[in-house]
Protein backbone atom coordinates (compact mmCIF):
# COMPACT_ATOMS: atom_id res chain seq x y z
CA UNK A 1 0.00 0.00 0.00
CA UNK A 2 1.21 3.49 -0.87
CA UNK A 3 -0.06 6.43 1.16
CA UNK A 4 -0.36 9.69 -0.72
CA UNK A 5 -1.26 13.06 0.76
CA UNK A 6 -0.79 15.20 -2.30
CA UNK A 7 -1.80 15.12 -5.97
CA UNK A 8 -2.30 11.45 -6.72
CA UNK A 9 -0.65 10.36 -9.94
CA UNK A 10 0.38 6.78 -9.24
CA UNK A 11 2.79 5.09 -11.65
CA UNK A 12 0.90 2.31 -13.47
CA UNK A 13 3.13 1.24 -16.32
CA UNK A 14 2.55 4.47 -18.22
CA UNK A 15 -1.21 3.98 -18.57
CA UNK A 16 -3.33 7.09 -18.97
CA UNK A 17 -5.73 7.82 -16.11
CA UNK A 18 -9.13 6.21 -16.29
CA UNK A 19 -10.55 9.06 -14.22
CA UNK A 20 -8.93 12.41 -13.52
CA UNK A 21 -9.81 15.61 -11.68
CA UNK A 22 -7.83 18.82 -12.17
CA UNK A 23 -8.47 21.82 -9.92
CA UNK A 24 -11.97 20.57 -9.12
CA UNK A 25 -14.10 22.59 -6.71
CA UNK A 26 -17.74 22.44 -5.71
CA UNK A 27 -19.20 25.44 -3.94
CA UNK A 28 -22.70 25.74 -2.51
CA UNK A 29 -24.05 29.27 -2.21
CA UNK A 30 -22.35 32.63 -2.68
CA UNK A 31 -20.46 35.26 -0.75
CA UNK A 32 -19.45 34.89 2.90
CA UNK A 33 -21.94 32.05 3.49
CA UNK A 34 -20.64 29.92 0.61
CA UNK A 35 -19.69 26.35 1.52
CA UNK A 36 -16.61 24.93 -0.22
CA UNK A 37 -17.56 21.25 -0.20
CA UNK A 38 -14.64 20.39 -2.51
CA UNK A 39 -11.75 22.78 -3.05
CA UNK A 40 -9.07 22.66 -5.77
CA UNK A 41 -8.73 18.88 -5.89
CA UNK A 42 -6.25 17.19 -8.23
CA UNK A 43 -6.72 13.43 -8.33
CA UNK A 44 -6.25 10.59 -10.81
CA UNK A 45 -6.84 6.86 -10.76
CA UNK A 46 -5.40 4.51 -13.36
CA UNK A 47 -6.50 1.17 -14.82
CA UNK A 48 -5.65 -1.66 -12.44
CA UNK A 49 -5.48 0.66 -9.42
CA UNK A 50 -7.64 0.74 -6.28
CA UNK A 51 -7.53 4.08 -4.50
CA UNK A 52 -8.98 4.56 -1.01
CA UNK A 53 -10.29 8.06 -0.27
CA UNK A 54 -10.30 8.57 3.49
CA UNK A 55 -11.01 11.39 5.92
CA UNK A 56 -13.40 12.49 8.69
CA UNK A 57 -17.13 12.83 8.15
CA UNK A 58 -17.93 16.06 6.34
CA UNK A 59 -14.52 16.24 4.67
CA UNK A 60 -15.98 16.18 1.16
CA UNK A 61 -15.20 12.58 0.21
CA UNK A 62 -18.68 11.59 -0.96
CA UNK A 63 -19.23 14.92 -2.69
CA UNK A 64 -16.00 14.46 -4.62
CA UNK A 65 -17.05 10.91 -5.54
CA UNK A 66 -20.35 12.24 -6.92
CA UNK A 67 -18.51 14.85 -8.98
CA UNK A 68 -16.13 12.22 -10.36
CA UNK A 69 -19.12 9.98 -11.08
CA UNK A 70 -20.76 12.71 -13.18
CA UNK A 71 -23.65 12.95 -10.72
CA UNK A 72 -22.79 16.48 -9.54
CA UNK A 73 -21.35 19.26 -11.69
CA UNK A 74 -18.16 20.91 -10.48
CA UNK A 75 -18.19 24.65 -9.88
CA UNK A 76 -14.65 24.88 -11.26
CA UNK A 77 -11.95 22.63 -12.66
CA UNK A 78 -12.08 19.68 -15.04
CA UNK A 79 -13.09 16.05 -14.82
CA UNK A 80 -11.90 13.65 -17.51
CA UNK A 81 -13.27 10.15 -17.98
CA UNK A 82 -10.89 8.00 -20.04
CA UNK A 83 -9.40 11.21 -21.40
CA UNK A 84 -12.72 12.86 -22.27
CA UNK A 85 -13.44 16.24 -20.69
CA UNK A 86 -17.02 16.05 -19.45
CA UNK A 87 -17.48 19.80 -18.84
CA UNK A 88 -19.64 20.51 -21.86
CA UNK A 89 -21.31 17.15 -22.35
CA UNK A 90 -25.14 17.29 -22.40
CA UNK A 91 -27.05 15.37 -19.76
CA UNK A 92 -27.93 12.59 -22.20
CA UNK A 93 -24.24 12.02 -22.94
CA UNK A 94 -23.35 12.12 -19.23
CA UNK A 95 -26.05 9.56 -18.46
CA UNK A 96 -24.71 7.30 -21.20
CA UNK A 97 -21.17 7.70 -19.85
CA UNK A 98 -22.26 6.70 -16.35
CA UNK A 99 -24.27 3.80 -17.68
CA UNK A 100 -21.57 2.33 -19.90
CA UNK A 101 -18.25 3.20 -18.27
CA UNK A 102 -18.98 3.33 -14.52
CA UNK A 103 -20.26 0.98 -11.86
CA UNK A 104 -21.55 2.33 -8.54
CA UNK A 105 -21.53 0.52 -5.18
CA UNK A 106 -23.19 1.98 -2.08
CA UNK A 107 -23.29 1.28 1.64
CA UNK A 108 -27.03 0.48 1.67
CA UNK A 109 -26.90 -1.99 -1.27
CA UNK A 110 -29.95 -0.38 -3.02
CA UNK A 111 -31.30 -3.75 -4.13
CA UNK A 112 -34.92 -4.15 -5.22
CA UNK A 113 -36.54 -6.29 -2.51
CA UNK A 114 -39.11 -7.83 -4.88
CA UNK A 115 -36.40 -9.09 -7.26
CA UNK A 116 -34.10 -12.07 -6.80
CA UNK A 117 -30.33 -11.66 -6.78
CA UNK A 118 -30.24 -12.68 -10.43
CA UNK A 119 -33.08 -10.35 -11.38
CA UNK A 120 -31.38 -7.40 -9.65
CA UNK A 121 -28.29 -7.96 -11.80
CA UNK A 122 -30.32 -8.65 -14.94
CA UNK A 123 -32.14 -5.35 -14.55
CA UNK A 124 -28.80 -3.54 -14.78
CA UNK A 125 -27.82 -5.64 -17.78
CA UNK A 126 -31.10 -4.80 -19.51
CA UNK A 127 -30.59 -1.07 -18.93
CA UNK A 128 -27.10 -1.34 -20.41
CA UNK A 129 -28.22 -3.39 -23.41
CA UNK A 130 -26.31 -6.52 -22.45
CA UNK A 131 -27.60 -10.12 -22.61
CA UNK A 132 -29.49 -11.13 -19.47
CA UNK A 133 -27.69 -14.47 -19.32
CA UNK A 134 -24.51 -12.62 -18.30
CA UNK A 135 -26.06 -12.17 -14.86
CA UNK A 136 -25.37 -15.75 -13.84
CA UNK A 137 -21.69 -15.39 -14.64
CA UNK A 138 -21.43 -12.10 -12.74
CA UNK A 139 -22.98 -13.64 -9.63
CA UNK A 140 -20.70 -16.67 -9.89
CA UNK A 141 -17.78 -14.27 -10.17
CA UNK A 142 -18.64 -12.77 -6.76
CA UNK A 143 -19.22 -16.18 -5.19
CA UNK A 144 -23.02 -16.29 -5.31
CA UNK A 145 -23.58 -18.93 -7.95
CA UNK A 146 -25.78 -20.88 -5.53
CA UNK A 147 -27.88 -17.88 -4.48
CA UNK A 148 -29.30 -16.75 -7.84
CA UNK A 149 -32.93 -17.24 -6.85
CA UNK A 150 -32.70 -15.73 -3.37
CA UNK A 151 -34.39 -12.45 -2.53
CA UNK A 152 -32.48 -9.75 -0.62
CA UNK A 153 -34.33 -10.66 2.61
CA UNK A 154 -32.85 -14.16 2.29
CA UNK A 155 -29.27 -12.91 2.01
CA UNK A 156 -26.76 -11.79 4.62
CA UNK A 157 -25.32 -8.28 4.52
CA UNK A 158 -22.15 -9.55 2.89
CA UNK A 159 -24.14 -11.45 0.28
CA UNK A 160 -26.29 -8.40 -0.50
CA UNK A 161 -23.17 -6.33 -1.02
CA UNK A 162 -21.82 -9.00 -3.36
CA UNK A 163 -25.02 -8.77 -5.39
CA UNK A 164 -24.54 -5.00 -5.50
CA UNK A 165 -20.98 -5.52 -6.74
CA UNK A 166 -22.16 -7.96 -9.41
CA UNK A 167 -24.73 -5.39 -10.49
CA UNK A 168 -22.03 -2.72 -10.66
CA UNK A 169 -20.01 -5.01 -12.94
CA UNK A 170 -22.89 -5.31 -15.41
CA UNK A 171 -21.80 -3.99 -18.80
CA UNK A 172 -18.10 -4.36 -17.96
CA UNK A 173 -17.41 -0.80 -16.72
CA UNK A 174 -13.85 0.53 -16.70
CA UNK A 175 -14.37 2.44 -13.45
CA UNK A 176 -15.83 1.38 -10.08
CA UNK A 177 -16.93 4.04 -7.59
CA UNK A 178 -17.87 2.87 -4.09
CA UNK A 179 -19.16 4.84 -1.11
CA UNK A 180 -18.54 3.12 2.24
CA UNK A 181 -19.13 -0.39 0.83
CA UNK A 182 -18.20 -2.15 4.09
CA UNK A 183 -19.75 0.21 6.65
CA UNK A 184 -22.77 -2.03 7.29
CA UNK A 185 -20.79 -5.28 7.39
CA UNK A 186 -19.15 -7.21 10.20
CA UNK A 187 -15.41 -7.81 10.24
CA UNK A 188 -15.36 -11.08 8.31
CA UNK A 189 -17.80 -9.96 5.62
CA UNK A 190 -16.11 -6.59 5.35
CA UNK A 191 -12.70 -8.09 4.73
CA UNK A 192 -14.14 -10.53 2.19
CA UNK A 193 -15.79 -7.69 0.26
CA UNK A 194 -12.59 -5.63 0.32
CA UNK A 195 -10.58 -8.58 -0.99
CA UNK A 196 -13.16 -9.17 -3.72
CA UNK A 197 -12.99 -5.54 -4.83
CA UNK A 198 -9.20 -5.60 -4.89
CA UNK A 199 -9.20 -8.78 -6.98
CA UNK A 200 -11.71 -7.32 -9.44
CA UNK A 201 -9.55 -4.24 -9.90
CA UNK A 202 -6.18 -5.94 -10.16
CA UNK A 203 -7.19 -9.02 -12.14
CA UNK A 204 -9.45 -7.23 -14.62
CA UNK A 205 -7.65 -3.92 -15.03
CA UNK A 206 -10.42 -1.72 -13.71
CA UNK A 207 -9.89 1.55 -11.87
CA UNK A 208 -11.60 2.04 -8.51
CA UNK A 209 -12.08 4.88 -6.03
CA UNK A 210 -13.49 3.80 -2.68
CA UNK A 211 -14.68 6.33 -0.10
CA UNK A 212 -14.22 4.75 3.30
CA UNK A 213 -13.44 4.98 7.00
CA UNK A 214 -12.48 1.30 6.97
CA UNK A 215 -8.75 0.64 7.53
CA UNK A 216 -9.17 -2.77 5.91
CA UNK A 217 -9.79 -1.05 2.59
CA UNK A 218 -6.75 1.14 3.12
CA UNK A 219 -4.62 -1.92 3.86
CA UNK A 220 -5.55 -3.59 0.56
CA UNK A 221 -5.55 -0.47 -1.61
CA UNK A 222 -2.74 0.60 -3.90
CA UNK A 223 -2.95 4.15 -2.55
CA UNK A 224 -4.64 5.98 0.28
CA UNK A 225 -5.53 9.63 -0.23
CA UNK A 226 -6.74 11.71 2.71
CA UNK A 227 -9.25 14.58 2.54
CA UNK A 228 -10.10 17.23 5.09
CA UNK A 229 -12.23 20.37 4.73
CA UNK A 230 -12.80 19.66 1.04
CA UNK A 231 -9.10 19.40 0.18
CA UNK A 232 -6.61 16.66 -0.48
CA UNK A 233 -4.09 16.92 2.35
CA UNK A 234 -0.68 18.15 1.17
KAJO-V347418 format. One record per residue. N is the residue number from 1. RES is the residue in one letter. PHI is phi in whole degrees, -180 to 180 (NA if undefined). Layout:
BEGIN
((N,RES,PHI) (N,RES,PHI))
END
This chain:
BEGIN
((1,X,NA) (2,X,-112) (3,X,-97) (4,X,-121) (5,X,-122) (6,X,-130) (7,X,-54) (8,X,-104) (9,X,-126) (10,X,-71) (11,X,-72) (12,X,-136) (13,X,58) (14,X,77) (15,X,-72) (16,X,-70) (17,X,-61) (18,X,-79) (19,X,-147) (20,X,-145) (21,X,-117) (22,X,-130) (23,X,60) (24,X,-80) (25,X,-133) (26,X,-136) (27,X,-121) (28,X,-102) (29,X,85) (30,X,-137) (31,X,66) (32,X,-67) (33,X,-96) (34,X,-63) (35,X,-110) (36,X,-92) (37,X,-67) (38,X,-135) (39,X,-135) (40,X,52) (41,X,-91) (42,X,-112) (43,X,-157) (44,X,-145) (45,X,-131) (46,X,-109) (47,X,-56) (48,X,81) (49,X,-121) (50,X,-110) (51,X,-112) (52,X,-96) (53,X,-107) (54,X,-122) (55,X,159) (56,X,-68) (57,X,-58) (58,X,83) (59,X,-82) (60,X,104) (61,X,-61) (62,X,-67) (63,X,-60) (64,X,-63) (65,X,-61) (66,X,-68) (67,X,-67) (68,X,-64) (69,X,-86) (70,X,63) (71,X,-101) (72,X,-128) (73,X,-93) (74,X,-66) (75,X,-76) (76,X,-155) (77,X,92) (78,X,-129) (79,X,-119) (80,X,-120) (81,X,-111) (82,X,50) (83,X,87) (84,X,-93) (85,X,-73) (86,X,-91) (87,X,-55) (88,X,-111) (89,X,-74) (90,X,-68) (91,X,-59) (92,X,-62) (93,X,-69) (94,X,-65) (95,X,-62) (96,X,-66) (97,X,-63) (98,X,-62) (99,X,-67) (100,X,-98) (101,X,-114) (102,X,-129) (103,X,-124) (104,X,-113) (105,X,-129) (106,X,-123) (107,X,-61) (108,X,-93) (109,X,72) (110,X,58) (111,X,-86) (112,X,-82) (113,X,-65) (114,X,-87) (115,X,-112) (116,X,-70) (117,X,-55) (118,X,-64) (119,X,-67) (120,X,-62) (121,X,-73) (122,X,-65) (123,X,-61) (124,X,-64) (125,X,-63) (126,X,-63) (127,X,-62) (128,X,-93) (129,X,74) (130,X,-107) (131,X,-59) (132,X,-65) (133,X,-66) (134,X,-65) (135,X,-60) (136,X,-63) (137,X,-65) (138,X,-66) (139,X,-71) (140,X,-65) (141,X,-62) (142,X,-99) (143,X,84) (144,X,-119) (145,X,-62) (146,X,-97) (147,X,-120) (148,X,-58) (149,X,-93) (150,X,-82) (151,X,-87) (152,X,-51) (153,X,-66) (154,X,-98) (155,X,-115) (156,X,-74) (157,X,-59) (158,X,-64) (159,X,-68) (160,X,-62) (161,X,-68) (162,X,-66) (163,X,-62) (164,X,-62) (165,X,-68) (166,X,-59) (167,X,-63) (168,X,-65) (169,X,-82) (170,X,-58) (171,X,84) (172,X,57) (173,X,-70) (174,X,-80) (175,X,-129) (176,X,-112) (177,X,-124) (178,X,-127) (179,X,-115) (180,X,51) (181,X,-69) (182,X,-113) (183,X,-63) (184,X,-97) (185,X,-109) (186,X,-75) (187,X,-59) (188,X,-66) (189,X,-67) (190,X,-62) (191,X,-65) (192,X,-65) (193,X,-67) (194,X,-61) (195,X,-62) (196,X,-62) (197,X,-61) (198,X,-62) (199,X,-64) (200,X,-63) (201,X,-72) (202,X,-74) (203,X,-79) (204,X,-112) (205,X,71) (206,X,-84) (207,X,-109) (208,X,-140) (209,X,-120) (210,X,-122) (211,X,-80) (212,X,-161) (213,X,-105) (214,X,-85) (215,X,-63) (216,X,-63) (217,X,-68) (218,X,-60) (219,X,-64) (220,X,-102) (221,X,-87) (222,X,-76) (223,X,-144) (224,X,-121) (225,X,-118) (226,X,-104) (227,X,-117) (228,X,-156) (229,X,54) (230,X,81) (231,X,-120) (232,X,-75) (233,X,-68) (234,X,-105))
END
